[in-house]
Amino acid sequence: MQPDSKFLNKPLDFWACVRTVSQEVGYTVRQKKIIKVPTLEEMATAFNSLGLDPQRIQNRSDEPTKLAFELNEYFVYRANVLNQVVEPLLMNAEEAKKEFRKLKKRLKPKCPLPMNKQKGSKKAEAFFTCIINMMIEANAHDCLCDYDPRKLTTVTKDGAPLRTLARRVDGAFPAVVNPIAIWEIKEYYYTTTFGSRVADGVYETLLNGMELQELRINEAVDVKHYLMIDSHFTWWECGKSYLCRIVDMMHMGFVDEVFFGKEVITRLPLVVAEWRKKAKKIKKA
């Protein structure tokens, strides 16, 4: 999923309001198991209960302010895209296994197909990661790709490091040094709750995104940053609030695009074609 340009370049205080209202009002309608759109009254009440000025949301005539209109527009967008688009894209382990086997048979990959970290009957290929690797290999053609970087991402200038990210990523194209693109994979098919490990994964992505945004602003170096996530139970049944935060993070400019479940099969080939085209231009230069 790509960000909606309408919500890019919003000031940071807008996102502060999004987070504050979401936290106070709640992210979901629990009875219906859907993403919530706060009402005008709920937003004003949230401000008031936190000791903030409710007239920033609703004026003395009980009419919505410009900020309230903007918040409502975003909340409606976020709820619609998650409820209607993202939820159907998320797979469970059996669905991912089926897609993996179909692609493996058709593509006959030579790229790494790593195993998951489970034991016993759950021990198998890391289906989502394998699907991603196969789709990249099939569309990168003759370009190099590091499917499992074991080093920190580094951007160099004049023979010296310009920036080095704080944590490792799950993939880099064409390499972890001076990459065109990097990505992180959050594949959680066998979790039974939305634990701190999953939450930490989201915040690690945010950290990388903040570092890359600083690099882009201050050094004019644009490294594309992608997040790829799957598991219907983990993200939809347990982690809807984090799906909201991921959509927020993308529109804040910390992630260029998020791939939800089956989207890696349909959308990733187009993105890899863009990487390949850019790599060829760099090679010619």
N, C-alpha and C positions, 0 to 999 in steps of 0.2 A: 504494500500500500504506500503510495506516495502522499506527501502532505498536500493539503489544500492551500494553494497560494494565498487565498483570502486571509488565512490566519498566520502566515509567516510574517516575520518582522514586527510582530506586536511587541510593545515595550515590556520590560521585565515586571513592571507593577501590574500589568494585565494578568500575567501568569501567576503572580502572587495572589491575586484575587481568585483565579481559577482554583488554585490549590487550597486556599483558605476556605472558600465556599464548599468545595467538594469534601473537604475533611469534616466540616461542621454539619453539613446537610446529609452527607453520605453519598456513596458512589452508585448504589444499586437500589432497585425496588425489589426487596427480598422475596415478597410473595410471588411476584411474576418472574423473578430471576432474569431481570433485564437491567440495562444501564439507566440510571436516573437522570432526568432533566429537572433541575431545581426550579421552582416557581419564583416569581418576583417576590412574593411574601416570604418564602423560605430564605432567599438571598438576603433580604433586608433584616429578617430575624437573626440570621447567622452573624451579620455585621453587628447588630445590637448586642447579641449575647456575648460577643468577644470584646465589647467595649469600643467598637468602631462606630463610625458615623453612618447610620442607616440611610441618611439622605444622599449618600453617594450612590445608593441603589434606587431609592424611591423618594421623590421630592415631597414637599409639604402638601401637595394636591394629590398624593398617592399615585403619581404618574412615574413610569420608569425613566431613569436617566439614560444618557448616552452609554455610560458604562454598563448599565443593566441590559440594554439592547445588545451590546457587543458580547457580553457574557452569555446571554440567552442564545444568541446565534451560534456561539461555539459549543455550548452544552448540547444543543439540539444536533449539531453536526456530529459531535463525539458519540452521542448515544446512537444515532442512526447508523453510523459507519460500523460501530462495534456490534450492535444488535442484528443488523441486516447483512453486513458483508463479512465481518471477521469471524463471528461465531460459526457459520457454516464451513469456513475454510479449515478450522482446527480439526486435526485427526486424533484418533486414539491409536494405540500400538498396533492393533490388527489392521486398521486402515493403512497406516504407514508401512507396515510389513508388505501388504498387498501391492502398494505403489512401488516400493523398493524392488520387489521381485519382478514386476513387469518391466521396470526400467533396466534392471540388470540384464534381463534376458534380451531386451531390444538393443541396448547400447554396448554390451560386452565391454565394460569399463576396465581400464588399466590403472585408474586412480586409486588411492587408498580407500578401503572400505572398513573403517575401524569398528571394533566391537564395543558394546556398551559396558558399563561397569557393574552389571547385575550378576547374580549367581544363580545356579540351579536352572530351573525351567525358564527363567527370564533372561538367561544369558543368550545373546544374539547380536547381530549387527546393530550398530546405532543407526536405526533406519533413516531418521531425518537427516543426520549428518551425511550418511551415504548417498541419499537422494541429492543433497546439495552438491556434494563432490562430483557425482555423475553428471549433473546438469551443467556444472562449470566446465568439466572436461569436454563434454560434447559440444560446447559452444565456444570454448577458448581456442580450439583447434591447435595451432602450432605455438601458441603462447605459453610461457611458463606460468606456474601457479604453485604457491606454497600452501598445501592443504592442512598443514599442522605446524605452524611456526612455534618453535621452542625458544624463541628469543623475543625481546621487546621490540616493538615497532620503532624504527628510527628514520628520521628525515635528515638528510645531510646537505651541507652547502660548503663549497670550496674545500672539500676534502676533510671536513670535520662535522661532528653531529650538530644539527641545528635544534632538533627536539627529539626526545625519546619518551614514549608513552610510559605510564606508570605500571601497566599490567599487560600481560600477553593477550593476544586475540586468537581466534580460532581458525582464521584463514587470511591470506594476503595475496594480492594479485599485482604484479607478477612475483613480487618477493616482499619480505618483511622490511627490507631496507629500501626506502624511497618507493613505497607502494602507490599504485593508482587507487586501489580500494582495499579496505580491510573489513572483516565481518566477525560477528559474534553469534554463536548458536546456543539457544536455550531449549534443550530437548529433555522433557521431563515426563516420559510416559508412565513411569512406575512409581511416582510419588503418591502418597496417600493424603497428604496435607500440603498447604502452601506454607512451607517452612522458611526459616531465615536464609537458608542457602539459595533458594529461588529469589527471594527479595534482594539478597546481596548481588545476584547476577544482574538485576535491573540497575542497581546503583553503580556497579562496575561499568556498565555501558554508558551511563551518564557521565562518569569520570572521564572515560575515553573521549566522549563527545565534547566535553568542555575543553579538554586539551587540544583537540583538533580544531575547535572553533577559534581558540586563541591563536593557533598556528595560521589559520586562514586569515584572520583579521590583521595580525601583526607582521606576518611574513609572506602573505599572498600565496600560500601553498595550500592547495585544495586536495585533501585525501578523502575519498568517498568512504562513508562509514555506514554499515548496514547491520541491522539486527534481524535474526531469523529465529522464530519461536514456534514451538508446537507442543501439543497435548491438550486436548479438549477439557479433560478433567482438571488438570492443574491450572490452566489459565482461565477457563470459563467457569467451571463449577466452584473453584476456590479463589481465583485471583483476578476477578473482574476489576477491582480497584487498581491493580497494577497494569491491566490493559489500558485503563484510562490514563495512568501516568506515562505509559509508553507512548500513547498518542500525543499527550501533552509534550513530552520530550522531543518527539519528532518535529512538532510545530515550533518548538523553541530553537530548532536548528542544531540539535545535538546528535541527531541521526538523520541521514539523508533519506532512508527508506526502510520500512519494516516489512518483512515477508512473514505472513501468517500461514502456517500449515501448507496446504496444497498450492499456495501461491508461488512457492519455489519452483514448481513444475511449469507453471504458465508464464510467470513474469520474469524469473531469473534469467532465462535464455536471452531476453531482450537487453537486460542490463549487462550481461557478460559480453554481448556483442558491442556495446558501447565501450567497455573496458578494452576490448581487443582493438577497436578502432583507435582509441587514444594511445595504446601501446605502440601501434604501428607508426603513428605520427611522431612519437618521442624517438623511436628508433631511427626514423628518417632524418630527424633534426640532429 
